[in-house]
Amino acid sequence: MKNKEAKMKQFRIILEKHPDGYVAYPLGIKGAVVGEGDTYEEALADVNSAIRCYIEVFGKETMENESPAIETFLVEAEVAI
């Protein structure tokens, strides 16, 4: 039976556009949680479902107590290889 008074928690989601679709993954969860889809909306819905499933299976302990970041930035760095 589901808890009718479930708390809501916001997650920061990294969403990447690739030639063959979108990939999304959340910050603040220990472990790998990924969603994907042909559209932005599909990937976001898939990662939301993956987060709920992951927490149901592994428990709320998989979430970090505090948000790992205040802001998230996307930057590029040039590295000699």
SVG drawing of the C-alpha trace seen along z (x, -y; Angstrom):
<svg xmlns="http://www.w3.org/2000/svg" viewBox="-3 -28 51 32">
<polyline fill="none" stroke="black" stroke-width="0.4" points="0.0,0.0 1.4,-3.4 1.8,-6.2 -0.9,-8.8 1.2,-11.5 4.4,-10.9 6.9,-13.7 8.0,-15.3 11.7,-15.8 13.1,-17.7 16.1,-16.3 18.4,-18.1 18.4,-16.2 21.2,-16.2 19.6,-15.8 21.8,-15.2 20.7,-15.3 22.4,-12.7 22.0,-12.0 19.8,-8.9 17.8,-10.4 18.0,-11.8 19.6,-10.6 18.8,-11.8 20.3,-11.2 19.7,-12.7 22.2,-14.2 21.9,-13.3 21.3,-9.6 24.0,-7.0 24.3,-4.6 23.4,-4.7 19.9,-5.8 19.4,-6.7 16.4,-7.5 16.3,-7.7 13.8,-8.5 13.4,-9.7 12.3,-13.2 13.2,-15.4 9.8,-14.7 10.2,-10.9 13.7,-10.9 12.5,-13.1 9.5,-10.8 11.7,-7.7 14.2,-9.1 11.4,-10.1 10.1,-6.5 13.6,-5.1 14.1,-7.3 10.9,-6.1 11.7,-2.5 15.3,-2.8 14.1,-4.3 11.4,-1.6 13.9,1.1 16.9,-0.3 15.3,-2.7 15.5,-6.3 19.0,-5.8 20.2,-5.9 19.4,-9.6 22.1,-12.0 21.0,-13.9 21.7,-17.3 21.8,-18.3 25.3,-17.8 25.3,-21.1 23.8,-24.6 24.2,-25.2 25.1,-23.0 27.3,-24.2 28.2,-22.6 31.7,-23.6 34.2,-22.3 37.9,-21.8 40.6,-21.1 43.0,-18.3 46.0,-17.0 45.6,-13.3"/>
</svg>
